Amino acid sequence: MEVTIRAAGKAPPEVRLYLDGKGLRPSWDWNDVWQSEHAEAFTVAKAMSADVLETLRDAVNKAIADGQTFREFSKRLPDVLAALGWWGEQTMINPKTGEEKVVELGTPRRLATIYVMNGRVARAVGQWQRIQATKASRPWLIYELGPSAKHRAEHEAWAGAIRRVDDSIWDKLMPPNGWGCKCRVRQLNDRQAEDKGGETIEPAPVTIESPGRDGEPVAHPKGVDPEWSYNPGAEPRRTS
């Protein structure tokens, strides 16, 4: 399987600091570590051992920090992960239910997801910190579509929407807003915002409920995956 993903360039210092502060959290399901908990811990579903998680985390952190391409990131990982017993399909026991089942562990597709989404979240954290530092002179954000070939209908409807940096809408609508989402925001000063029509977001996001962790209902904007309905850069880290 050939996966072509361009590098985003070397990460700025605030992104590196965010990456360096992450611990490890073994997990079985994707929702074992939920929303802002990702600010504290690196996790990959079905990566239950510390050596596998540490290998993946270190590779991801280096790739983001150094601006590696996906090819560079994944060049040696399959062999390393296979040696650790974390590659392809394996029979594992679900620690929650005791059920034995065949599960997918490392694959090129999963490595691509790990590489892309961890990079987007880390850079969203760094961007939010820069937004906060410069909001006095550029107090507006505009929602923009990324380079995806196909977009969610709701994301297309939000394209061009402008709201103030401190508007609570960014608590739920700060990209990425779903698996594979390439949307972004851009900062504007008063003149730029006025030239583009001023404050607007039409249609307003519709709030729905979906199953979240352990099946509990979670309220989130329609068009935003529930696990992505938070602002990673606005979540304070615990200091102890």
Secondary structure as the mmCIF struct_conf table of DSSP 4:
data_model
#
loop_
_struct_conf.conf_type_id
_struct_conf.id
_struct_conf.beg_label_comp_id
_struct_conf.beg_label_asym_id
_struct_conf.beg_label_seq_id
_struct_conf.end_label_comp_id
_struct_conf.end_label_asym_id
_struct_conf.end_label_seq_id
HELX_LH_PP_P HELX_LH_PP_P1 LYS A 10 PRO A 12
HELX_RH_AL_P HELX_RH_AL_P1 PRO A 13 ASP A 20
TURN_TY1_P TURN_TY1_P1 GLY A 21 GLY A 21
STRN STRN1 GLY A 23 LEU A 24
STRN STRN2 SER A 27 SER A 27
BEND BEND1 TRP A 28 ASP A 29
TURN_TY1_P TURN_TY1_P2 TRP A 30 ASN A 31
BEND BEND2 ASP A 32 VAL A 33
HELX_RH_3T_P HELX_RH_3T_P1 GLN A 35 ALA A 39
TURN_TY1_P TURN_TY1_P3 GLU A 40 GLU A 40
STRN STRN3 ALA A 41 PHE A 42
STRN STRN4 ALA A 45 ALA A 45
TURN_TY1_P TURN_TY1_P4 LYS A 46 LYS A 46
BEND BEND3 SER A 49 SER A 49
HELX_RH_AL_P HELX_RH_AL_P2 ALA A 50 ASP A 66
TURN_TY1_P TURN_TY1_P5 GLY A 67 GLY A 67
HELX_RH_AL_P HELX_RH_AL_P3 PHE A 70 SER A 74
BEND BEND4 LYS A 75 ARG A 76
HELX_RH_AL_P HELX_RH_AL_P4 LEU A 77 ALA A 83
TURN_TY1_P TURN_TY1_P6 LEU A 84 GLY A 85
BEND BEND5 TRP A 87 GLY A 88
STRN STRN5 GLU A 89 ILE A 93
TURN_TY1_P TURN_TY1_P7 PRO A 95 THR A 97
STRN STRN6 GLU A 100 GLU A 104
BEND BEND6 GLY A 106 GLY A 106
HELX_RH_AL_P HELX_RH_AL_P5 PRO A 108 THR A 134
TURN_TY1_P TURN_TY1_P8 LYS A 135 SER A 137
STRN STRN7 TRP A 140 GLU A 144
BEND BEND7 PRO A 147 PRO A 147
BEND BEND8 ALA A 149 LYS A 150
HELX_RH_AL_P HELX_RH_AL_P6 ALA A 153 TRP A 158
TURN_TY1_P TURN_TY1_P9 ALA A 159 GLY A 160
STRN STRN8 ILE A 162 ARG A 164
TURN_TY1_P TURN_TY1_P10 VAL A 165 ASP A 166
TURN_TY1_P TURN_TY1_P11 SER A 168 ILE A 169
HELX_RH_AL_P HELX_RH_AL_P7 TRP A 170 LEU A 173
BEND BEND9 MET A 174 PRO A 175
HELX_LH_PP_P HELX_LH_PP_P2 PRO A 176 PRO A 176
BEND BEND10 GLY A 178 GLY A 178
TURN_TY1_P TURN_TY1_P12 TRP A 179 GLY A 180
STRN STRN9 ARG A 184 LEU A 188
HELX_RH_AL_P HELX_RH_AL_P8 ASP A 190 ASP A 195
TURN_TY1_P TURN_TY1_P13 LYS A 196 GLY A 197
BEND BEND11 GLY A 198 GLU A 199
STRN STRN10 THR A 200 THR A 200
BEND BEND12 GLU A 202 PRO A 203
HELX_LH_PP_P HELX_LH_PP_P3 ALA A 204 VAL A 206
STRN STRN11 THR A 207 PRO A 211
HELX_RH_3T_P HELX_RH_3T_P2 ARG A 213 GLY A 215
STRN STRN12 PRO A 217 PRO A 221
TURN_TY1_P TURN_TY1_P14 LYS A 222 GLY A 223
BEND BEND13 VAL A 224 VAL A 224
HELX_RH_3T_P HELX_RH_3T_P3 PRO A 226 TRP A 228
BEND BEND14 TYR A 230 TYR A 230
HELX_RH_3T_P HELX_RH_3T_P4 PRO A 232 ALA A 234
BEND BEND15 GLU A 235 GLU A 235
HELX_LH_PP_P HELX_LH_PP_P4 PRO A 236 ARG A 238
#
